[in-house]
């Protein structure tokens, strides 16, 4: 049994290119084509990779109109302005005797009123479109995640139906925010 030698594989360079997204990142979402820029401090070329969001993907595929995309972005920005996300930050300066309710600004309150009006138009937060707006547009969950975890009234929804619910939500929001005439929204 002497003499069997294993063939050695040639050594390969296993260093990954740090200028590109990793294999793990590429399989978890689409990327827009990279944009190139010049760093003002060093003068070196910089490549920016931007992950595409749900609304951007739907717009590029033609599933939604530009007005529907703008309505989704408006709702998302209002949601952020209303400070309704689960993520909270710690205040750097704490005032003695302060309460959490005192930390809301006029901007937060105004954004919350607009969110409440939009949810009323969608049929309330317990409706399919209201739940979709809250979770997919506001909290920025994926359509698949919302469909499987939350769904409508706690029941899972098929992904194709969830995409239809999101499209209907965006159509109603586009009319509500005045981006479409009401006759075109229906």
C-alpha positions in Angstrom: 0.0 0.0 0.0 2.8 2.3 -0.5 2.9 4.7 -3.3 -0.5 6.2 -3.5 0.0 9.9 -3.3 -2.7 12.5 -3.4 -2.6 15.1 -6.1 -2.3 18.5 -4.6 -4.6 21.2 -5.8 -3.0 24.4 -6.9 -3.2 27.1 -4.4 -5.8 29.8 -5.2 -6.1 33.2 -3.8 -9.1 33.2 -1.5 -9.2 36.9 -0.8 -12.5 38.4 -1.7 -12.8 41.7 -3.4 -13.9 44.2 -0.7 -15.1 46.7 -3.3 -18.1 44.4 -4.1 -21.0 43.2 -1.9 -20.4 39.8 -0.3 -22.0 36.7 -1.6 -24.3 36.6 1.5 -25.4 40.2 0.9 -26.1 39.6 -2.8 -28.3 36.7 -2.1 -30.5 38.7 0.3 -31.6 41.5 -1.9 -31.1 43.2 -5.2 -28.6 46.0 -5.9 -28.9 48.9 -8.2 -26.1 49.4 -10.6 -23.1 50.9 -8.8 -22.5 54.6 -8.9 -19.0 56.0 -9.1 -17.8 59.1 -7.3 -14.5 60.8 -6.3 -13.6 61.2 -2.6 -13.1 64.9 -2.1 -10.4 64.4 0.6 -8.2 61.8 -1.1 -9.2 62.1 -4.8 -9.6 58.3 -5.1 -12.5 56.7 -7.0 -15.3 55.4 -4.8 -17.9 52.9 -5.8 -21.3 53.1 -4.1 -23.5 50.0 -4.0 -27.1 50.8 -3.1 -29.6 48.1 -2.1 -32.9 48.4 -3.8 -36.0 48.7 -1.6 -39.4 47.0 -2.2 -41.0 50.1 -3.8 -38.0 50.7 -6.0 -38.1 47.1 -7.3 -41.8 47.3 -7.9 -41.4 50.6 -9.8 -38.6 49.2 -12.0 -40.6 46.1 -12.8 -43.7 48.3 -13.7 -45.9 46.8 -11.0 -46.6 50.3 -9.6 -46.8 53.7 -11.1 -44.5 56.6 -10.1 -47.3 58.2 -8.2 -47.9 55.0 -6.2 -44.1 54.9 -5.5 -44.2 58.5 -4.3 -47.2 57.8 -2.1 -45.3 54.9 -0.4 -42.2 57.1 0.1 -44.4 59.8 1.6 -46.0 57.4 4.0 -42.6 56.0 5.0 -41.2 59.5 5.6 -44.3 60.4 7.7 -43.9 57.2 9.7 -40.2 58.1 10.4 -41.2 61.7 11.3 -43.9 60.4 13.6 -41.3 58.4 15.5 -43.4 55.2 15.4 -40.7 52.7 14.7 -39.7 50.1 17.3 -36.1 51.4 17.5 -35.6 54.0 20.2 -32.4 55.9 21.0 -31.1 57.0 24.3 -31.1 60.7 25.0 -27.7 62.2 25.6 -29.1 64.9 27.9 -31.7 63.8 30.4 -33.8 66.3 32.1 -34.9 65.5 35.6 -38.6 64.9 36.0 -39.0 64.5 32.2 -41.5 62.1 30.8 -41.5 60.1 27.5 -44.6 62.0 26.3 -42.7 65.3 26.6 -40.2 64.2 24.0 -42.6 64.5 21.1 -42.2 67.6 19.0 -44.8 69.4 17.0 -43.4 67.7 13.9 -43.9 64.3 15.5 -47.5 65.1 16.4 -48.3 66.5 13.0 -46.8 63.4 11.3 -48.8 61.1 13.6 -52.0 62.9 12.7 -51.3 62.4 9.0 -50.5 58.7 9.6 -53.8 58.4 11.4 -55.7 60.1 8.6 -54.0 57.8 6.0 -54.8 54.7 8.1 -58.5 55.8 8.3 -58.7 56.2 4.6 -57.2 52.6 4.2 -59.9 51.2 6.5 -58.2 51.4 9.8 -55.1 49.6 11.2 -57.0 46.3 11.4 -57.8 46.2 7.7 -55.6 44.4 5.2 -54.4 47.6 3.6 -53.9 49.4 6.9 -51.8 46.5 8.3 -49.8 46.4 5.0 -49.1 50.2 5.1 -48.0 50.0 8.8 -45.7 47.0 8.4 -44.4 47.2 4.8 -44.3 50.9 4.2 -43.8 52.2 7.7 -41.7 49.6 9.5 -40.1 48.6 6.2 -40.6 44.9 6.5 -40.5 42.9 3.3 -43.8 41.9 1.7 -42.9 38.2 2.2 -42.1 38.8 5.9 -45.3 40.7 6.5 -47.3 38.0 4.7 -45.8 35.1 6.6 -45.5 36.7 10.1 -48.2 39.3 10.5 -50.6 39.0 7.5 -54.1 40.3 8.0 -55.6 40.0 11.4 -52.8 37.7 12.5 -53.4 35.1 9.7 -50.7 34.4 7.1 -51.4 35.7 3.6 -50.1 34.2 0.4 -47.2 36.3 -1.0 -49.0 36.9 -4.3 -52.1 38.2 -2.4 -49.8 40.3 -0.2 -48.3 42.0 -3.2 -51.8 42.7 -4.5 -52.7 44.2 -1.1 -49.6 46.4 -1.2 -50.5 47.6 -4.7 -54.0 48.5 -3.6 -52.6 50.2 -0.5 -50.3 52.3 -2.7 -53.2 53.2 -5.1 -55.4 54.4 -2.3 -52.5 56.4 -0.6 -51.7 58.0 -4.0 -55.2 59.4 -4.2 -55.2 60.3 -0.5 -52.0 62.3 -0.7 -53.3 64.1 -3.9 -50.8 62.5 -6.3 -53.6 61.0 -8.4 -57.1 62.3 -9.3 -59.6 60.3 -7.3 -61.2 58.9 -10.5 -57.8 57.2 -11.5 -57.2 55.7 -8.1 -60.1 53.2 -8.2 
